[in-house]
Amino acid sequence: MKKVISGSAFFLLLDQLIKCLIQSFLELNQSITIIPDFFHITYTRNTGAAWSILEGNTLILIGITFLALYYLYEFFLKNQTFTKLDILTYSLLIGGILGNLIDRIFLHSVVDYLDFTFFSYHFPIFNLADSCIVIGVGLLIIKILRGEKHGAH
């Protein structure tokens, strides 16, 4: 469990550091081209979840976040054996969840900045915390689909 806490802290701190840099060096809605027609760093704020779901419902999103963290905490109390993949999975999930939670509590929105265009589709702008959550959930789904129990190799 200590490794999950350390990993979560790493992803949380990295997320918050990047967001701090974005807010310090860019104006809201300012964009920097990294790869033309593909990747930009664009500073935006999102009051919703992914794709602006529940936009403007910060208190509901904070409540959902605390519920998710509670269930993860309960899970950890019941399980003491973690594989390296489990440690990575839960570190990504918890670090990402906490990164966006901090934004919602203190900024009433989430700082987003990763801006991609795939062919002509402009993907919604997101951040490192979002990436951590998506990767963590993806790893968890793969583990479930493979029929692995917690701590199984």
C-alpha positions, 0 to 999 in steps of 0.5 A: 500500500505504501508503494501505491501512496508513493506512486499516487503522490508522484502523479499528483505532484507532477499533475499539479506542477504542470498545471501551475506552470500552465497557469503561470506562463499562459493566459486563459485560452492562449495556445502554443503550437507544438506540432502544427495541425496536431498538438498544441498546449492550450490553457483552458478551464473545464467546470465539468468532467470528460467532454464537459459532462455535468458542466457547472456541477462542481459540487456534484463532481466533488461528491462523486470524487469523494465516493470513488476515493472512499471505495478505493480506500475500502478496497485497500483495507480489504487487500494487502497484496499488490502486483507491480501492475496493481501498484501502477494501476492504482497509483495512476487512478488515485493520483489523477483523481486527486489532481482534478479534485484539488482543482475543483476544490480550489479553482472550481474548475479543472485546468486543461492544456493537452490539445490534439487534432486527429485528422479533422477531429478536434479532441476535447482538451484534457490534462495529465490527471485525465490521462492517468485516470483513463490509463488506470481505468484501462489497465483495470478493465484489461485485468478484469477481462482477463479474469485476474483477481486482485494480486494475481500475476 
